[in-house]
Amino acid sequence: MADDSHPAHLSPSELGTKDYWETFYARTLSHLSTKHTTTNTTTTKPNPNPNAESSSEESEEDDIDDDSDPGTSWFSEHNAPDKVLQFLTDEEFPLAPVNTNTNNSKDGDEQQAPSILDLGTGNGSMLALLRKRGGYKGVMVGIDYSIRSVQLARELQRLRIHSAYLSDSDEDSDSEDEGKDDKGGKDGDGGDTNIRFEEWDILHGDVYQTSTATSEEEGSDGKGGKKGKVDWFPYDKGGFDIVLDKGTFDAVSLSDEVIPASDGAAEGHASGKTVQRRVCERYPGIVRGLVRKGGFVVVTSCNWTEEELVAWFTRADSTSSGGDGEEDKFVVWGRVEYPRFRFGGREGQGVCTVCFQRV
C-alpha cells in the first residue's frame, strides 16, 4: 500500500523545469560576459536584463548582483541568507567556525574545518557569503543540474562580484585574483576563494554508482568508461559535514516529473492500479546520503511551512535501517527564526529554515 503521509503536493510550475533555469542562467551569463568584455573591468557589474538596449540602459547601471537570481531574491526579501549565516556562525551550532577553526578550538580539541555542499547552488552566492563573511575555511562545493548555473557561479566567483565581496578593496581583489583555477576556485590551499562548482543532478545521479569516461581500467562498465567516483565527494567521511538547500527542494517540488515504475519507487495500490510518485518524494532520502552521520542539512523554503518541511524530511519512508539494525534518519536539530505575521486570523511567515541532523 502506498504511504501517502507526506504533505499535499504543490501544483507543477515552469520553475520546476530544467529548461527554465538553463534559459535564465544562459541569458545572465551571456550578458555578464558581454558587459565584462565591453567594460574590460571586474569592478563594474553588468545589467541583468539581456534584452536591454545598451545605449539607454547602461546609464541606469542596473547591475547584476545576488538578487538578480530568482533563487536568491525570493529569500533575500526576508533576509534569509543573513539569517542562515547567523545561524551557522552562532557558537551554539557545533560546526560553527568559532568551534572548529584550529586557532579558535576549545580545550585543545582541534577539528578539521567542516566541508559544505550547496545543493542547487544557482549563482553560488550562499557559499561566497559563508566563505567571506562566515569564516568557514573547509572544502566548499556547489552543485547544480544546470551547466549554465555552474558556469555563472564560477564566473561571478572569479570576478568577485558577489555581494559578500563588496567590502573588498581593489588592491585585495587584485591580489586574490591571482592563481585562481578555471572552476572558480584558487590554486593551492587556503585563500577565501577556493569554492568549487560542478554540474550534478542528484535526482538522477548516484555519487556511489557513477561512471567516468576513462579507458581500459578495472571495473569497466562495457560502455567505454568505468565505474568510478566523482572527485568532489568526501567518500572517506561518508558525506559532507553540512549540506545546504536554499529553494532547491522548492523547485523540485514544482516539477511534474514522476518516478517511473522501473525505479522500484512505484507501488501497487489496493485497487490494482499503479501509483506513481512525484520526483520530490525521493529528494529527502537522496539528500540524507550526501551528509555524513552526525552531519547537518539546512533547508530553506518559501513554498512549504515549517511543519510541512519537517514532515517531508522526517517521514517514515524517508528513513532506512543500516546493517546494524539502527534507524538512519533525519531529526530536527534547530530552526531559524523569522518575523511572523497574522492574516485572516492565522499566523505565519514568508519563509522558513529548518536544520536537520542525520542520526
Phi, psi and omega in degrees: 000134181292142178268111182253036183281355181284161175299161180299142181293153173279153176291136180302152181213160177297338178290350176262011181251147178293325181302320181300311184288323177299316180295315180299310184289329177295318179294317180296317180296318180298316181290323177299315180295317180296314182295317182293322179293321182292316184273339180053043177212150179264000182264346178263125180267136185284158176293130182285353181267104185290346182261003184288146175283123186299326184295328183256330187271332183298327182292338181281346176052048175282088190279154169287132171214187184301326184285352177285350178266121179305326180293348178250319186298325179302328184264332182297327181294343175256008180062027184298315180304316179291325178295317178293321176301313179299319180297314185283347179253358177290141184296343177287338177280121188304327184259014177297148180307326181297337180260343188240337178296134187306316184284353178241008185296146183267144175056029177070012181273095182275125179240151175290138180304134184296144176271147184230133175244129179251114183275130182061056192296340179063239179271003175079013187294327183292321179291322177299320180296315181291326181287311187281312186258339183270341179082012177285126187248356184279187179298134176232130179228129174249128180239151179205147179281352177265116179296329179293323175300314181298317180296320179294314181300318179297319183289317178298323179290319181296320181277350180056053179242023167286153180300333180297338183260004187296338181277352180295143172279160178301324182294316179297317182298317182295318183289326183277346177288339183291138174082009180285145180272179185276009178250017177086008181251200181227134182298143177084182181272159175080190182080159183256017181238009182277071177249132184255137178237130184223148175280125178198133178254103186290339180283339183231017177220143181242119183295341179267348179220076179232168180236147179243147183280073177243172185240147169040055173236165181297149179083024181301141180268004178078008181237028179084002179228195178219158173291119184221193181229147175290149186269007179252357183263132181280077182300325183295336180259353180079015179138176179282158177286321181226132175240131182249143175220110178243085177092356181289317177296326175303310182295317179299323181291341179267359178281140178267006180296140178245156180280119181292153181300332182294342178281353181079009183260347176275136185245152177289141180257155182302330181282354182094352179278153177274129179260117178260143184262143170294146187298335180297339181291339178278339193301308183301321180293323179292317180298323180300328179283353181261349180248141182290162174300129182089351180280179188235145174238124182248114184247125177245131185222144171245001180256337182244148172283166179301318180297319179292320179298316178298319180298318180298317189269350179240004182297157188304318184276009173258007179248167178210165178250131179280182181296337180273003178085354180278147182285137177251113188206174172261140170233153179286123178261323182190181181208157177263135181270130176237158176302140180251154180226163178243134179213127180059032179081002180243149180258140179200187177213156187282342182208154177221149176227125179238135177257119178255150173241137177276122181234000000 
